[in-house]
Amino acid sequence: MSIKNRKADHIEICKNERTAPGYCYWDDVRLVHNALPEIDADDIDMSCELFGKKLSFPLIVTAITGGFDGAVKINSNIASACADLGIGMGVGSERAGVSGVHPESYSVIKDFDVPLVIGNVGAPQLVRQKGGVAFDRDTVAKAIELVDADVMAVHLNFLQEVVQPEGDTNAAGCRDAIRGLAREFPVMVKETGAGISKDVATRLKGIGIKGIDVAGMGGTSFSAVELHRAVAVDDEVRSAMGETFLDWGIPAPVSLMEARVSGLPLIASGGILDGIHVAAAVALGASCAGVANAVLREACESADAVKRKLTIIMEELRAAMLLTGSKDIDSLSKARHVVLGESRKWMESL
């Protein structure tokens, strides 16, 4: 591993190392069984609308990668599957692509008819960092054009940055920068594994953004990812920091419930593994769920493998809707549920 090949490092680590907490917070959300649903599973309407785009079911493959040679295959496989199934897709940080580093690893998505495409710029790139220049309007416009993005996601990835040897750790002025960007382009905000609190959701409300991806704790921890990179290059300080902050964050279901104060469309990601988790997310208030690491191995294999995995999630969602008597996504959003375990403890303590 090396700093120079950070993007490739991330993929290899996420495929081969433990990068998630040992607790599945989405399993804390239990849907109440309806023994007499009175609907035909074949008539269930799983379609939804997000950011003005219709999806065949409420799922997005969220930002995974870009910016190195192997990312062309990964993003091509994901885009092909998402286009075939009629669901959304995000790309990894476009900083490399707009700088001329393997732009084809991003633009390959334009070869497929993906109904909702989400671009990616890091919040740290919107403000001046040591030794760097903040992205200006033209750079963001270039990132949008690179993938024909319907909406640009601004990633709040400061946990990753603070444990990363080459991280950008100036967070001052990000909210104003996001507000300025939202005046020019369709913009959403996305965390990257540590979640959105009620306070942050409130501060994001009314600045012009289109929605929030809570991306809470429970999925890939970029503290864990950077821990493995730091160990590989014998960086004692960053290795220790990665270990210390391994389980830092707000559990994804808790973050979703916290973020409802924003009144904005919410994407629930952070440890979503199956169709029951998707159903639980919708019942808790999400407009859509997001997966990433759940399809990474398949994305490294083939488009068919990704499509098979996503089809399983889709059919599990259909089954959960039948078993809760939910004829459509609006009905599912009102499905009875309980929150147990560690997530309940969090909610009771906040």
Protein Blocks (a to p, Z undefined) as FASTA:
>chain_A
ZZklmmmmmmmmmmmmcfbdfbdfklmpccdddfblopafklpcfbdceehiacfbdcdd
ddfbehifklmmmmmmmmmmmmmnopacddddfklmmnopakllmmmmmmpccfbdcddd
dfklmpccehiacddfklmmmmmmmnopabdcdddfkkmmmmpmkbcfbfghklmmmmmm
mmmpccddddehnopafklmmmmgonlpabdcfkpahiacfklmmmmmmmmnopaklmmm
mmmmmmgccdfklmmmmmmmnopacddeehiabfklmmmmmmnopabdcdfklmmmmmmm
ommlmmmmmmmmmmmmmmmmmmnopabfklmmmpccddehjllmmmmmZZ
